[in-house]
Amino acid sequence: MLLPHLAAAIMLLCAWSHLPAQQLPAAITTDPPPDKAYPAAFQTFQVPSHGAMLNAIAYLAEGAGPHPVVLLLHGFPGNEKNLDLAQAIRRDGWDVVYFDYRGSWGSPGDFSFTHSIEDTQSAIAYLRDPDHAKKLRSDPANIVLIGHSMGGFIARYVGANDPAIKAVYLISAADMGVDKMQSLKPGQEKMAVAGLAAGLAAEGMAPLAGCTPEGLAKEVVANASTWNIPNLASKLASRPMLVITSDDGLAPSNDAFVEALRKAGSTDLTTVHMTTDHSYSDQRVALEKAVLEGLEYLQQRKPANP
């Protein structure tokens, strides 16, 4: 006679055996067949941006290409670089380029949010150069921005102002305090700067050069109108958007942006919420799955009529 606990365990195992297995994209679990003529590769290079040479790396998909390319944007200060995601995207046939903004992680210059926006625009210009595209085996007309945290803030702004970007995917996109600055009343600026500076300092400034928490907070206040997030929705509503959120406190801001996209007429919008932290620490495979499914959709999507 089976012990009660053992019997229960066997019944549970039998029940699980009838559940469908989670369908994962092959790029998560399987390396593609090797291509001896055009193998997958790794390149290091520098991107020129406003007098500085930014440290950059590229994960090149195998095959002659040209491959669509993801520009992967890291957050503030960039401790989570999501390079496991880059590897999975490469296995799915995409090139992935990652770089460090001015003043971050050894790239020369002074860090600022404005510089980070400019540096992203410089990286896009680099990818669109025919000679660079040939070297990377990439398609300069097929660039997707994927940004995590502050990288999402940048991807959203740069993508909105660059109609040739094919899609923008956001992973816990931060608002960098811009939302709260919209409702500041006279005399509240000093308190707002102090609060935002404290929050930025708590994130860690060691990897950043040429900046202070107070200076960055003042930059946000000065650019709050220009960087207003809901106002970007109308410029992005015609393009595919993937908005991924977690339990890190940034979901409400992203939800408001999603609502603004829908009001602006977006019909190509996917949202995913994961019960995890800001780094998606225990949902890395789920994060890869969501992003890869979004990228595969782009490859299958019929281009809009001109």
Disulfide bonds with the S-S distance in Angstrom:
none
